[in-house]
Amino acid sequence: MDSQRPDSTPRYLGLKRTELLIVLGLGAVVCGAIVTAALLISRAAPTITQAIASAVPPTREATRVPKATPVPTSTSTPTPAPTPTPEPGRSVSRPLPPSSVFVSAGWEVRVLAVLRGEAAAQAIRAANQFNKAAPVGREYLLVRLRAKSVHTDQASHEIRAGDFRVAGSARTEYSSPGIVAPTPRLAAEVFAGGEVEGWVVYSIVKDESQLILIWDPLSDTTTKRVYVALSEGAALPIEAAADRVLPIELGRTRGQAAPLGESVVTTEWIITALEAVRGEAAWSMAQAVNQFNKPPEMGMEYVAVRVRAQYIRAEDKTGRIYSGYFKTLGSTHVLHDAPSVVDPEPALDATLYPGGEAEGWIIVQAKVDESDLLLVFDPLFDTSNQNRRFLALTR
């Protein structure tokens, strides 16, 4: 048996030379790879950081949304809302056609015939010998109506000429005057189912056009009016231009009283005092129109004033004007109300539609020989006195 000899090859760290060289070589390779990788990472770090930052959504704190620039408020004048169109038959601007049959307040009513001018004058003369001719500048209008009671109760109901009025191009509303109408006259008391016919008479401005019948029953103040054209196409559109007439300063105070013959303007009226008569002459005018007019009270005298009034409110409504709208004021500094007398003819007593104008006499009063006399236009229900105006009665 052979004996083994010990290995005498030199060793380093327990490794042969060749093995040590191999280990050192592998270490160098690994270190080089690590260094290379580190260099690559350091160069790529900014790009990676930017990519990560762009991928992460910004927080609310990091990003502020800019405020919107305020839009300036428009200073243009807003367009006014259009005036609503009235229901047919509820306005003089849109009356029912002449052939219409309307039902209101328990009555079914229809216009049968219309007469005016000489034909109406002859019929009125024949109706009563005491009927007077129409005043100068006027003519008679006759309207024949049929009315049937459609009430649902068991009571009787009256229908009269006073339940109807007429308006036309003069924009004045007419009531039936104290004239005996031809037969049959519209005046009856009727139970449900009853039917009557009759004439109603009016005194209107001569040659007036656009005539419209107005149903406004005296016995029922809650019933809405009904308007019926008396000829095809008749209507009274509201004059929008009236809204452009503005109040003026003339007449607002006693010191600014309008001279005789000049006009004052309020929100609804243009008023002009045309002439004035006082004392015995005014009392004679009052006596001539009505023998039952009472004389002025002790220490007072009557003043007759001829006034022109125009209604300028641009709404589909009427305006009433009469002596109750006027007072006097003079050197006593006391307002005097108008007395309760019948005014001379033609009297200022009218119901007007926008644009309508009336002229006539009123009777007011003052202290005997009171100087610096003013006519005061003082509309009813004008509690603020915004429309009170002063007009001189002497030049």
Number of C-alpha atoms within 10 A of each C-alpha: 3 4 5 6 6 6 6 6 7 9 12 9 7 9 12 13 14 10 13 15 12 12 13 12 12 12 12 12 11 12 12 12 12 12 11 11 11 12 11 11 12 10 10 11 11 11 11 12 11 10 11 11 11 10 9 8 9 10 8 8 6 7 8 8 6 6 6 6 6 6 6 6 6 7 6 6 6 7 6 6 6 6 7 6 9 13 11 15 20 17 23 29 19 20 25 26 19 20 14 14 14 17 15 17 15 14 19 16 20 19 20 15 13 15 16 20 16 12 12 21 20 14 17 25 17 15 15 13 9 11 15 13 15 18 13 8 10 16 20 24 25 23 23 19 19 18 22 20 24 18 19 10 10 8 9 13 17 14 20 16 23 17 18 21 20 25 26 24 19 19 23 22 21 21 20 20 13 11 20 20 26 21 14 12 18 23 16 17 13 19 17 17 11 15 17 18 19 20 23 28 28 24 22 26 20 16 11 14 15 18 24 27 23 24 21 20 22 15 14 10 9 10 13 13 15 21 28 29 27 25 15 12 14 22 25 23 14 18 15 13 12 17 14 10 16 11 15 12 13 19 24 21 14 16 9 14 21 25 20 18 18 15 20 26 22 22 16 20 24 17 23 22 23 18 16 19 17 21 18 12 12 21 20 14 20 25 17 14 16 13 9 11 15 14 15 18 11 8 9 16 21 26 25 23 24 19 21 18 22 21 25 27 24 18 14 16 13 17 18 15 20 19 24 18 16 22 22 25 24 19 13 12 11 11 15 18 18 19 19 13 19 18 26 22 13 14 19 22 17 21 21 24 30 27 20 20 20 21 19 20 24 28 29 26 24 28 22 13 14 14 13 13 21 24 26 23 24 20 21 14 7 10 10 7 13 12 20 21 27 26 29 25 23 14 7
